[in-house]
Amino acid sequence: MADETSSSPARSAQGPLRLGLVAGGGRFPILVAEGARRRGVDVICVGIRHEVSPEVAGLCRSFRRIGLGKLGATFRYFHRHGVREVSWAGWIRKERIYSPWRLLSLLPDRRMLRFYFKKVRSHQDAALFAALADEFESEGFNVIPSTKYCPELLAPEGIYTRRKPTSSELADIRFGWLIAKRLADLDVGQSVAIYEKATLAVEGVEGTDRNIRRAGELCRRGGFVVVKLAKDRHDMRFDVPTVGPETIEAIREARGAVLALEAGRTLIVDREALVEKADRYGIAVGGWTGPPGG
C-alpha cells in the first residue's frame, strides 16, 4: 500500500504549472520543492519509501510514498494529477539495489519488470538513468534538470572559505581534476582523493563521504584534497554531483584539507552551513570551471 497525502484537491491539467517530483533521500528534494513553490509551481511528489524525508510531504500539493519498484504506480499517480514536467532529486542507497533477493525486496510492479528486463542495456548509472528518462518520456512526461527551479544551488566559481588552497594543494587539485574527469567519463564515480600527486581513493557506488573516509584510513597524516566533478557530457537531469555540510564533516574526520568542486556543474546543499563548517575546521573549499592554473 502507498501512503498519500494532499493539501487540497488536485486542480485540472489546465491549471497552474505542476512539477512531478520523484524524491529520494537527503535534503536536495526538500530544496527542489521549496524552489518550485517560490516560483509558483505546484509540487506533486512521489517519495521513495525508506529514503524520502518526511519534511518533503509538507511542501507538496500532493504527496505519495511509493516503493522503489513501483514504476507503473508512479506513472498513474502523475497522470492523475495532470503532471507534465518531471524531475528526480535525492539519493537511493545502492546497497538496497545490490542486496540479495533484490527483486523480492523491491517488489517491482509489471511496468518496472518490463522496463528492467527489456529496456535496460547497462546497469551503469548513466545508461540506467537515460533509459529511465526515455521510459518517462514515452509516457508523455518531460524530464527536466533537477536544478531548473533552484539554480542557486549550483556551485559558483571562486574560493568560498577564509582559507585558500596552498600552492601544493592547488597542484594536487590540478592532478586530481584530470583523473576525476576521466573516471567520471567512464561512469565510475564523481570524486577522488589526492595527496602529493598520488591517488588515495576513488569513488565507486559507496558515494563521496565513504570514499573520503577511506582516504583518511589510507593517509593517516591527513592533508589530502578531494576533487568532485561531473563528466564532460553529464546529463544534468539526474545524478548531479552533490556536496553538503556532511561532506565537510567527512573531510574533517578523515583529516582532509581541501574540497574542490566543478563550478556550475556541482550542487551545494546548504551552502552557508557548509562554508561555516569549513571555516571552523580550516578546510579550504572552492569552485573551478577547469583545473586551477599554476
Order of alpha helices (4+ residues) and beta strands (2+ residues): beta-beta-alpha-beta-beta-alpha-beta-alpha-alpha-alpha-alpha-beta-beta-alpha-beta-beta-alpha-beta-beta-alpha-beta-beta-alpha-beta
